Amino acid sequence: MNELPLLNAEAMATFAARGFLRFDGVVPEEINRQFLDEMGDIAPPEPGKKMMRTYGELLARAGLPQTPAGVPLAQAYPEGSAVSRLLALPVVAGAIRSLVGEDPVFDHHFLHVTFPPAYHEASGGENVSQHYHQDSTI
């Protein structure tokens, strides 16, 4: 098995304290472009449309596979897909191994999108992309 760049104690402590780590410049532009191509056209939503309906329509068009919880992460995305390529990047794979071990299982994914202010204004909703929350943990 290839040696991966594991997180050091400072990075682990930062993750524990802040809940995230930044790895600027790690994902090549080619993978970013591939991801956007795979997701398809994510046009701005129609102002005033209900949030769950908007997300439902968006996810129906997006190129995310439907993957059940409990699948090994290594099998959760089709080989060669943008997400599988991202997960295989040494820095990403090393961070995952550092945080959740060698053979993590997939829980769930969701295509979170930040909607423009006009969308929220038209529906009378709060202009937020997502509240801090806990969801589907297996």
DSSP file (Angstrom, degrees, kcal/mol; ACC not computed):
  #  RESIDUE AA STRUCTURE BP1 BP2  ACC     N-H-->O    O-->H-N    N-H-->O    O-->H-N    TCO  KAPPA ALPHA  PHI   PSI    X-CA   Y-CA   Z-CA
    1    1 A M              0   0    0      0, 0.0     3,-0.0     0, 0.0     2,-0.0   0.000 360.0 360.0 360.0 135.7    0.0    0.0    0.0
    2    2 A N        -     0   0    0      1,-0.1     2,-0.4     0, 0.0     0, 0.0  -0.342 360.0-110.4 -66.7 145.4    1.4    3.4   -0.9
    3    3 A E        -     0   0    0     -2,-0.0    -1,-0.1     2,-0.0    91,-0.1  -0.655  36.4-156.4 -75.9 127.5    2.4    5.7    1.9
    4    4 A L        -     0   0    0     -2,-0.4     2,-1.3    89,-0.1    87,-0.1  -0.757  27.1-103.4-103.8 151.9    0.0    8.6    2.2
    5    5 A P        -     0   0    0      0, 0.0    93,-0.1     0, 0.0     2,-0.1  -0.620  46.8-158.7 -74.4  98.7    0.7   12.0    3.7
    6    6 A L        -     0   0    0     -2,-1.3    89,-0.2     1,-0.1     2,-0.1  -0.374  23.9 -94.6 -77.2 157.4   -1.1   11.6    7.0
    7    7 A L        -     0   0    0     87,-0.5    -1,-0.1    88,-0.1     2,-0.1  -0.441  39.1-131.8 -68.9 142.2   -2.3   14.6    9.1
    8    8 A N     >  -     0   0    0     -2,-0.1     4,-2.4    -3,-0.1     5,-0.2  -0.329  32.0 -92.8 -86.3 177.8    0.1   15.7   11.8
    9    9 A A  H  > S+     0   0    0      1,-0.2     4,-2.5     2,-0.2     5,-0.2   0.868 125.2  53.0 -61.8 -38.3   -1.0   16.4   15.4
   10   10 A E  H  > S+     0   0    0      2,-0.2     4,-2.4     1,-0.2    -1,-0.2   0.923 110.6  46.5 -64.2 -43.7   -1.5   20.1   14.7
   11   11 A A  H  > S+     0   0    0      2,-0.2     4,-2.5     1,-0.2    -2,-0.2   0.900 112.4  50.6 -65.2 -40.2   -3.8   19.4   11.7
   12   12 A M  H  X S+     0   0    0     -4,-2.4     4,-2.5     2,-0.2    -2,-0.2   0.919 111.9  47.6 -62.9 -42.4   -5.7   16.9   13.7
   13   13 A A  H  X S+     0   0    0     -4,-2.5     4,-2.4     2,-0.2    -2,-0.2   0.895 110.7  51.9 -65.7 -39.4   -6.2   19.4   16.6
   14   14 A T  H  X S+     0   0    0     -4,-2.4     4,-3.0     2,-0.2     5,-0.5   0.920 110.6  48.1 -62.3 -43.4   -7.3   22.1   14.2
   15   15 A F  H  X S+     0   0    0     -4,-2.5     4,-2.5     1,-0.2    -2,-0.2   0.928 111.8  49.5 -62.7 -43.8   -9.9   19.7   12.7
   16   16 A A  H  < S+     0   0    0     -4,-2.5    -1,-0.2     1,-0.2    -2,-0.2   0.884 118.4  39.8 -62.4 -37.9  -11.1   18.8   16.2
   17   17 A A  H  < S+     0   0    0     -4,-2.4    -2,-0.2    -5,-0.2    -1,-0.2   0.879 130.4  24.4 -79.7 -39.1  -11.4   22.4   17.2
   18   18 A R  H  < S-     0   0    0     -4,-3.0    -3,-0.2    -5,-0.2    -2,-0.2   0.700  92.8-128.4-104.1 -23.4  -12.7   23.9   13.9
   19   19 A G  S  < S+     0   0    0     -4,-2.5     2,-0.3    -5,-0.5    -4,-0.2   0.496  80.1  54.1  87.3   3.0  -14.5   21.0   12.2
   20   20 A F        -     0   0    0     -6,-0.4     2,-0.3    -5,-0.0    -2,-0.2  -0.986  60.9-148.8-159.2 162.0  -12.7   21.5    8.9
   21   21 A L        -     0   0    0     -2,-0.3     2,-0.4    -3,-0.1   -10,-0.0  -0.968  17.2-136.9-130.7 149.7   -9.3   21.8    7.2
   22   22 A R        -     0   0    0     -2,-0.3     2,-0.2     2,-0.0    -2,-0.0  -0.899  16.0-178.0-108.2 137.7   -8.4   23.7    4.1
   23   23 A F    >   -     0   0    0     -2,-0.4     3,-1.6     4,-0.0     4,-0.4  -0.638  19.5-161.7-129.8  73.1   -6.1   22.3    1.4
   24   24 A D  T 3  S+     0   0    0      1,-0.3    -2,-0.0    -2,-0.2     0, 0.0  -0.281  71.1   8.5 -60.0 135.6   -5.8   25.2   -1.0
   25   25 A G  T 3  S+     0   0    0      2,-0.1    -1,-0.3     1,-0.1     4,-0.1   0.561  92.3 114.9  76.0   9.3   -4.7   24.3   -4.5
   26   26 A V    <   +     0   0    0     -3,-1.6    -2,-0.1     1,-0.1    65,-0.1   0.871  59.7  70.0 -79.8 -37.6   -4.8   20.5   -4.0
   27   27 A V  S    S-     0   0    0     -4,-0.4    -2,-0.1     1,-0.0    -1,-0.1  -0.717  86.5-127.8 -87.6 118.5   -7.6   19.7   -6.5
   28   28 A P    >>  -     0   0    0      0, 0.0     4,-1.8     0, 0.0     3,-0.9  -0.293  18.0-118.6 -62.9 148.5   -6.4   20.2  -10.1
   29   29 A E  H 3> S+     0   0    0      1,-0.3     4,-2.8     2,-0.2     5,-0.2   0.822 112.8  64.7 -56.6 -32.7   -8.6   22.4  -12.3
   30   30 A E  H 3> S+     0   0    0      1,-0.2     4,-2.2     2,-0.2    -1,-0.3   0.895 103.5  45.5 -59.6 -40.9   -9.2   19.4  -14.6
   31   31 A I  H <> S+     0   0    0     -3,-0.9     4,-2.6     2,-0.2    -1,-0.2   0.894 111.4  52.9 -71.1 -39.0  -11.0   17.6  -11.7
   32   32 A N  H  X S+     0   0    0     -4,-1.8     4,-2.2     2,-0.2    -2,-0.2   0.942 111.7  45.7 -58.4 -47.4  -13.0   20.8  -10.9
   33   33 A R  H  X S+     0   0    0     -4,-2.8     4,-2.5     1,-0.2    -2,-0.2   0.911 111.7  52.0 -63.1 -42.4  -14.1   21.1  -14.5
   34   34 A Q  H  X S+     0   0    0     -4,-2.2     4,-2.7    -5,-0.2    -1,-0.2   0.916 108.7  51.2 -60.6 -43.0  -14.9   17.4  -14.7
   35   35 A F  H  X S+     0   0    0     -4,-2.6     4,-2.2     1,-0.2    -2,-0.2   0.939 110.5  47.9 -59.8 -47.6  -17.1   17.7  -11.6
   36   36 A L  H  X S+     0   0    0     -4,-2.2     4,-1.2     1,-0.2    -1,-0.2   0.894 112.4  49.9 -61.9 -39.1  -19.0   20.6  -13.0
   37   37 A D  H  < S+     0   0    0     -4,-2.5     3,-0.3     1,-0.2    -1,-0.2   0.916 111.0  49.3 -63.4 -43.0  -19.5   18.8  -16.3
   38   38 A E  H  < S+     0   0    0     -4,-2.7    -2,-0.2     1,-0.2    -1,-0.2   0.838 109.5  51.6 -66.9 -32.7  -20.8   15.7  -14.4
   39   39 A M  H  < S-     0   0    0     -4,-2.2    -1,-0.2    23,-0.2    -2,-0.2   0.743 100.1-154.1 -76.9 -22.3  -23.2   17.8  -12.4
   40   40 A G     <  -     0   0    0     -4,-1.2     2,-0.6    -3,-0.3    -1,-0.2  -0.289  45.8 -13.2  80.4-168.7  -24.7   19.4  -15.5
   41   41 A D        -     0   0    0     20,-0.1     2,-0.9     1,-0.1    20,-0.0  -0.565  55.1-172.4 -74.7 114.9  -26.4   22.8  -15.7
   42   42 A I        -     0   0    0     -2,-0.6    -1,-0.1    -6,-0.1    -2,-0.1  -0.743  17.0-173.2-107.6  81.8  -27.2   24.1  -12.3
   43   43 A A        -     0   0    0     -2,-0.9     3,-0.1     1,-0.1    15,-0.0  -0.350  36.6 -86.0 -73.7 154.0  -29.2   27.1  -13.3
   44   44 A P        -     0   0    0      0, 0.0    -1,-0.1     0, 0.0    71,-0.1  -0.342  55.1-108.2 -57.4 140.5  -30.3   29.6  -10.7
   45   45 A P        -     0   0    0      0, 0.0     3,-0.0     0, 0.0    -3,-0.0  -0.251  34.8 -92.5 -71.2 160.0  -33.6   28.5   -9.1
   46   46 A E    >   -     0   0    0      1,-0.1     3,-2.0    -3,-0.1     8,-0.1  -0.602  49.9-110.5 -71.2 120.8  -36.9   30.1   -9.8
   47   47 A P  T 3  S+     0   0    0      0, 0.0    72,-0.2     0, 0.0     3,-0.1  -0.247 100.8  21.7 -55.4 137.2  -37.5   32.8   -7.1
   48   48 A G  T 3  S+     0   0    0     71,-0.9     2,-0.1     1,-0.3     3,-0.1   0.242  87.9 131.8  90.8 -12.8  -40.3   31.9   -4.7
   49   49 A K    <   -     0   0    0     -3,-2.0    -1,-0.3     1,-0.1    74,-0.1  -0.481  69.7 -95.0 -72.4 143.9  -40.2   28.1   -5.5
   50   50 A K     >  -     0   0    0     -2,-0.1     4,-2.5     1,-0.1     5,-0.2  -0.289  29.9-125.5 -61.4 141.2  -40.1   25.9   -2.4
   51   51 A M  H  > S+     0   0    0      1,-0.2     4,-2.8     2,-0.2     5,-0.2   0.901 107.0  48.1 -57.3 -48.7  -36.6   24.9   -1.2
   52   52 A M  H  > S+     0   0    0      1,-0.2     4,-2.5     2,-0.2    -1,-0.2   0.879 112.8  49.0 -65.5 -36.8  -37.3   21.1   -1.2
   53   53 A R  H  > S+     0   0    0      2,-0.2     4,-2.4     1,-0.2     5,-0.2   0.925 111.5  50.3 -65.2 -43.5  -38.9   21.2   -4.6
   54   54 A T  H  X S+     0   0    0     -4,-2.5     4,-2.3     1,-0.2    -2,-0.2   0.939 113.2  45.0 -59.9 -48.4  -35.9   23.2   -5.9
   55   55 A Y  H  X S+     0   0    0     -4,-2.8     4,-3.1     1,-0.2     5,-0.3   0.900 110.7  55.0 -63.4 -40.3  -33.4   20.7   -4.5
   56   56 A G  H  X S+     0   0    0     -4,-2.5     4,-1.8    -5,-0.2    -2,-0.2   0.924 111.2  43.9 -58.6 -45.3  -35.4   17.8   -5.8
   57   57 A E  H  X S+     0   0    0     -4,-2.4     4,-1.2     2,-0.2    -1,-0.2   0.891 114.0  51.2 -66.6 -39.8  -35.3   19.1   -9.3
   58   58 A L  H  X S+     0   0    0     -4,-2.3     4,-1.6    -5,-0.2     3,-0.5   0.934 111.3  46.4 -63.0 -47.1  -31.7   20.0   -9.0
   59   59 A L  H  < S+     0   0    0     -4,-3.1     5,-0.3     1,-0.2    -1,-0.2   0.831 106.0  59.6 -67.5 -31.4  -30.7   16.5   -7.8
   60   60 A A  H  < S+     0   0    0     -4,-1.8    -1,-0.2    -5,-0.3    -2,-0.2   0.835 113.1  38.9 -64.6 -30.7  -32.7   14.8  -10.5
   61   61 A R  H  < S+     0   0    0     -4,-1.2    -2,-0.2    -3,-0.5    -1,-0.2   0.727  99.0  95.4 -88.6 -24.2  -30.6   16.6  -13.1
   62   62 A A  S  < S-     0   0    0     -4,-1.6   -23,-0.2    -5,-0.1   -22,-0.1  -0.220  77.3-125.4 -72.3 158.9  -27.3   16.3  -11.3
   63   63 A G        +     0   0    0    -25,-0.2   -24,-0.1   -28,-0.2    -1,-0.1   0.006  62.5 130.1 -94.8  28.3  -24.8   13.5  -12.0
   64   64 A L        -     0   0    0     -5,-0.3     2,-0.1   -25,-0.1    13,-0.0  -0.685  57.9-124.3 -81.7 132.4  -24.4   12.2   -8.4
   65   65 A P        -     0   0    0      0, 0.0     2,-0.9     0, 0.0    -1,-0.1  -0.411  19.6-115.7 -71.3 151.7  -24.9    8.5   -8.2
   66   66 A Q        +     0   0    0     -2,-0.1     0, 0.0     2,-0.0     0, 0.0  -0.812  44.4 178.5 -86.4 112.1  -27.4    7.1   -5.8
   67   67 A T        -     0   0    0     -2,-0.9    42,-0.2    42,-0.1     2,-0.1  -0.966  23.5-129.7-122.7 125.3  -25.3    5.3   -3.3
   68   68 A P    >   -     0   0    0      0, 0.0     3,-1.2     0, 0.0    38,-0.2  -0.408  32.6 -99.0 -73.8 149.8  -26.6    3.5   -0.2
   69   69 A A  T 3  S+     0   0    0      1,-0.2    38,-0.2    -2,-0.1    39,-0.1  -0.338 105.4  39.7 -61.3 145.8  -25.2    4.1    3.2
   70   70 A G  T 3  S+     0   0    0     36,-3.2    -1,-0.2     1,-0.4    37,-0.1   0.280  77.5 130.8  97.6 -10.1  -22.7    1.5    4.4
   71   71 A V  S <  S-     0   0    0     -3,-1.2    35,-3.8    35,-0.3    -1,-0.4  -0.524  72.8 -96.4 -71.2 140.4  -20.9    1.0    1.0
   72   72 A P  B >   -A  105   0A   0      0, 0.0     3,-2.4     0, 0.0     4,-0.4  -0.364  31.4-125.4 -55.6 136.4  -17.1    1.1    1.3
   73   73 A L  G >  S+     0   0    0     31,-2.6     3,-1.5     1,-0.3     4,-0.5   0.852 109.7  63.7 -54.3 -36.5  -16.0    4.7    0.4
   74   74 A A  G 3  S+     0   0    0     30,-0.4    -1,-0.3     1,-0.3     3,-0.1   0.691 110.1  39.2 -62.4 -17.9  -13.7    3.2   -2.2
   75   75 A Q  G <  S+     0   0    0     -3,-2.4    -1,-0.3     1,-0.1    -2,-0.2   0.323  90.4  92.2-111.7   5.4  -16.7    1.9   -4.0
   76   76 A A  S <  S+     0   0    0     -3,-1.5    -2,-0.1    -4,-0.4    -3,-0.1   0.765  87.0  41.6 -76.1 -25.4  -19.1    4.8   -3.5
   77   77 A Y  S    S-     0   0    0     -4,-0.5     3,-0.1    -3,-0.1    -1,-0.1  -0.946  95.5 -96.7-126.1 143.7  -18.3    6.6   -6.8
   78   78 A P    >   -     0   0    0      0, 0.0     3,-2.3     0, 0.0     6,-0.4  -0.266  50.4 -97.1 -58.4 139.3  -17.7    5.3  -10.3
   79   79 A E  T 3  S+     0   0    0      1,-0.3     3,-0.1     5,-0.1     4,-0.0  -0.323 111.3  20.7 -56.7 133.5  -14.1    4.8  -11.2
   80   80 A G  T 3  S+     0   0    0      1,-0.3    -1,-0.3    -3,-0.1     2,-0.0   0.287  92.2 131.3  88.2 -10.4  -12.8    7.8  -13.1
   81   81 A S  S <> S-     0   0    0     -3,-2.3     4,-2.4     1,-0.1    -1,-0.3  -0.307  72.5-108.8 -70.0 161.6  -15.5   10.1  -11.9
   82   82 A A  H  > S+     0   0    0      1,-0.2     4,-2.4     2,-0.2     5,-0.1   0.904 118.6  48.4 -59.2 -43.0  -14.5   13.5  -10.6
   83   83 A V  H  > S+     0   0    0      2,-0.2     4,-2.7     1,-0.2    -1,-0.2   0.909 111.0  49.6 -68.3 -40.3  -15.3   12.6   -7.0
   84   84 A S  H  > S+     0   0    0     -6,-0.4     4,-1.2     1,-0.2    -1,-0.2   0.895 112.5  48.7 -64.6 -37.1  -13.4    9.3   -7.1
   85   85 A R  H  X S+     0   0    0     -4,-2.4     4,-0.6     2,-0.2    -2,-0.2   0.891 111.1  50.2 -67.3 -39.2  -10.4   11.1   -8.6
   86   86 A L  H >< S+     0   0    0     -4,-2.4     3,-1.2     1,-0.2     6,-0.2   0.932 109.2  50.8 -62.6 -46.3  -10.7   13.7   -5.8
   87   87 A L  H 3< S+     0   0    0     -4,-2.7    -1,-0.2     1,-0.3    -2,-0.2   0.761 107.2  55.9 -64.2 -24.4  -10.8   11.1   -3.1
   88   88 A A  H 3< S+     0   0    0     -4,-1.2    -1,-0.3    -5,-0.2    -2,-0.2   0.591  76.4 114.4 -85.2 -11.7   -7.7    9.4   -4.6
   89   89 A L  S <X S-     0   0    0     -3,-1.2     4,-3.4    -4,-0.6     5,-0.3  -0.405  75.6-125.2 -58.7 132.7   -5.6   12.5   -4.4
   90   90 A P  H  > S+     0   0    0      0, 0.0     4,-2.6     0, 0.0     5,-0.2   0.863 108.0  48.7 -52.1 -43.6   -2.8   11.7   -1.9
   91   91 A V  H  > S+     0   0    0      2,-0.2     4,-1.9     1,-0.2     5,-0.1   0.910 116.9  42.8 -64.8 -40.9   -3.5   14.7    0.4
   92   92 A V  H  > S+     0   0    0     -3,-0.3     4,-2.6    -6,-0.2     5,-0.2   0.943 115.5  47.6 -69.8 -48.3   -7.2   13.9    0.4
   93   93 A A  H  X S+     0   0    0     -4,-3.4     4,-2.5     1,-0.2    -2,-0.2   0.884 112.8  50.5 -60.6 -38.5   -6.8   10.2    0.8
   94   94 A G  H  X S+     0   0    0     -4,-2.6     4,-2.4    -5,-0.3   -87,-0.5   0.894 110.3  48.6 -66.8 -40.0   -4.2   10.8    3.6
   95   95 A A  H  X S+     0   0    0     -4,-1.9     4,-2.1    -5,-0.2    -2,-0.2   0.919 112.1  49.2 -65.4 -42.8   -6.6   13.2    5.4
   96   96 A I  H  X S+     0   0    0     -4,-2.6     4,-3.0     1,-0.2     5,-0.5   0.945 112.4  47.4 -61.0 -47.8   -9.4   10.7    5.2
   97   97 A R  H  X S+     0   0    0     -4,-2.5     4,-1.8     1,-0.2    -1,-0.2   0.908 111.8  51.4 -60.9 -41.2   -7.2    7.9    6.5
   98   98 A S  H  < S+     0   0    0     -4,-2.4    -1,-0.2     1,-0.2    -2,-0.2   0.889 118.6  36.3 -62.0 -39.0   -6.0   10.1    9.3
   99   99 A L  H  < S+     0   0    0     -4,-2.1    -2,-0.2    -5,-0.1    -1,-0.2   0.838 135.7  12.9 -87.3 -35.2   -9.6   11.0   10.4
  100  100 A V  H  < S-     0   0    0     -4,-3.0     3,-0.2     1,-0.3    -3,-0.2   0.347 102.8-111.2-130.7   7.2  -11.6    7.8    9.8
  101  101 A G     <  -     0   0    0     -4,-1.8    -1,-0.3    -5,-0.5    -2,-0.1  -0.313  46.4 -52.5  94.7-175.8   -9.1    5.0    9.3
  102  102 A E  S    S+     0   0    0      1,-0.2    -1,-0.2    -2,-0.1    -5,-0.1   0.825 125.4  30.0 -76.3 -35.1   -8.1    2.8    6.4
  103  103 A D  S    S+     0   0    0     -3,-0.2    -1,-0.2    -6,-0.1    -2,-0.1  -0.535  77.3 178.5-126.9  67.1  -11.5    1.4    5.1
  104  104 A P        -     0   0    0      0, 0.0   -31,-2.6     0, 0.0   -30,-0.4  -0.261  21.9-129.6 -69.3 156.7  -14.2    4.0    5.8
  105  105 A V  B     -A   72   0A   0    -33,-0.3     2,-0.2   -32,-0.1   -34,-0.1  -0.800  22.2-108.9-106.3 151.3  -17.8    3.4    4.8
  106  106 A F        +     0   0    0    -35,-3.8   -36,-3.2    -2,-0.3   -35,-0.3  -0.541  31.2 178.2 -76.1 137.6  -19.9    5.9    2.9
  107  107 A D        -     0   0    0      1,-0.3     2,-0.3    -2,-0.2    -1,-0.2   0.805  53.4 -58.0-102.7 -67.4  -22.7    7.6    4.8
  108  108 A H        -     0   0    0    -39,-0.1    -1,-0.3   -40,-0.1     2,-0.3  -0.976  39.7-145.3-167.1 168.4  -24.4   10.0    2.3
  109  109 A H        -     0   0    0     -2,-0.3     2,-0.3   -42,-0.2   -42,-0.1  -0.953   9.6-173.8-139.2 162.5  -23.8   12.9    0.0
  110  110 A F        -     0   0    0     -2,-0.3     2,-1.4     2,-0.0    -2,-0.0  -0.964  30.5-121.8-155.8 139.9  -25.8   15.9   -1.0
  111  111 A L        -     0   0    0     -2,-0.3     2,-0.4   -56,-0.1   -52,-0.0  -0.690  33.7-162.7 -87.4  90.9  -25.2   18.6   -3.6
  112  112 A H        -     0   0    0     -2,-1.4     2,-0.4     2,-0.0    18,-0.1  -0.619  10.2-176.6 -79.0 130.0  -25.3   21.7   -1.4
  113  113 A V        -     0   0    0     -2,-0.4     2,-0.7    16,-0.2   -58,-0.0  -0.978  25.4-132.0-128.8 138.3  -25.8   24.9   -3.5
  114  114 A T        -     0   0    0     -2,-0.4    15,-0.1    16,-0.0    16,-0.0  -0.826  27.7-147.0 -90.3 117.1  -25.9   28.5   -2.3
  115  115 A F        -     0   0    0     -2,-0.7     5,-0.1    13,-0.2     0, 0.0  -0.512  23.0 -99.3 -83.3 151.7  -28.9   30.1   -3.9
  116  116 A P    >>  -     0   0    0      0, 0.0     3,-1.3     0, 0.0     4,-1.0  -0.290  34.1-108.5 -67.7 155.3  -28.9   33.8   -4.8
  117  117 A P  H 3> S+     0   0    0      0, 0.0     4,-2.6     0, 0.0     5,-0.2   0.830 115.9  64.5 -53.7 -35.6  -30.5   36.4   -2.4
  118  118 A A  H 3> S+     0   0    0      1,-0.2     4,-2.1     2,-0.2     5,-0.2   0.841  97.4  56.9 -60.0 -32.9  -33.4   36.9   -4.8
  119  119 A Y  H <> S+     0   0    0     -3,-1.3     4,-1.2     2,-0.2   -71,-0.9   0.952 111.9  40.2 -61.8 -49.5  -34.5   33.3   -4.3
  120  120 A H  H  X>S+     0   0    0     -4,-1.0     5,-1.8     1,-0.2     4,-1.0   0.884 113.5  54.0 -69.3 -39.0  -34.8   33.7   -0.5
  121  121 A E  H  <5S+     0   0    0     -4,-2.6     3,-0.5     1,-0.2    -1,-0.2   0.904 107.3  51.3 -61.7 -41.7  -36.3   37.2   -0.8
  122  122 A A  H  <5S+     0   0    0     -4,-2.1    -1,-0.2     1,-0.2    -2,-0.2   0.808 116.4  39.8 -67.6 -29.6  -39.1   35.9   -3.1
  123  123 A S  H  <5S-     0   0    0     -4,-1.2    -1,-0.2    -5,-0.2    -2,-0.2   0.488 108.9-119.9 -98.7  -2.9  -40.0   33.1   -0.7
  124  124 A G  T  <5 +     0   0    0     -4,-1.0    -3,-0.2    -3,-0.5     2,-0.1   0.658  67.8 137.9  74.9  15.0  -39.6   35.1    2.5
  125  125 A G      < -     0   0    0     -5,-1.8    -1,-0.2    -6,-0.2     2,-0.2  -0.408  61.9 -88.9 -91.7 169.4  -36.9   32.7    3.7
  126  126 A E        -     0   0    0     -2,-0.1     2,-1.8    -3,-0.1    -1,-0.1  -0.547  37.6-119.8 -76.4 139.4  -33.6   33.3    5.4
  127  127 A N        +     0   0    0     -2,-0.2     2,-0.3    -7,-0.0    -1,-0.1  -0.565  67.2 124.4 -83.5  78.7  -30.6   33.9    3.1
  128  128 A V        -     0   0    0     -2,-1.8   -13,-0.2     1,-0.1     3,-0.1  -0.966  56.3-146.9-133.9 151.4  -28.4   31.0    4.2
  129  129 A S  S    S-     0   0    0     -2,-0.3     2,-0.3     1,-0.3   -16,-0.2   0.862  82.4 -23.6 -83.9 -37.8  -26.8   28.2    2.3
  130  130 A Q        -     0   0    0    -18,-0.1    -1,-0.3   -16,-0.0     2,-0.2  -0.867  59.4-124.6-172.0 136.4  -27.1   25.7    5.2
  131  131 A H        -     0   0    0     -2,-0.3     2,-0.2    -3,-0.1    -3,-0.0  -0.537  46.4 -91.9 -79.0 153.0  -27.4   25.8    8.9
  132  132 A Y        +     0   0    0     -2,-0.2     2,-0.3     2,-0.0    -1,-0.1  -0.500  69.3 151.0 -61.5 128.8  -24.9   23.8   11.0
  133  133 A H        -     0   0    0     -2,-0.2     2,-0.4    -3,-0.0    -1,-0.0  -0.973  46.7-124.0-157.0 166.5  -26.5   20.4   11.5
  134  134 A Q        +     0   0    0     -2,-0.3     2,-0.2     3,-0.0     3,-0.1  -0.973  38.4 166.0-115.0 131.8  -26.0   16.7   12.0
  135  135 A D        -     0   0    0     -2,-0.4    -2,-0.0     1,-0.1     0, 0.0  -0.748  44.6  -1.9-136.7-170.1  -27.6   14.3    9.6
  136  136 A S        +     0   0    0     -2,-0.2     2,-0.5     1,-0.1    -1,-0.1   0.331  62.1 172.3 -18.0  89.6  -27.6   10.7    8.5
  137  137 A T              0   0    0      1,-0.1    -1,-0.1    -3,-0.1   -30,-0.0  -0.942 360.0 360.0-109.0 125.4  -24.9    9.0   10.5
  138  138 A I              0   0    0     -2,-0.5    -1,-0.1   -33,-0.1    -2,-0.1   0.447 360.0 360.0 -94.0 360.0  -24.7    5.3   10.2
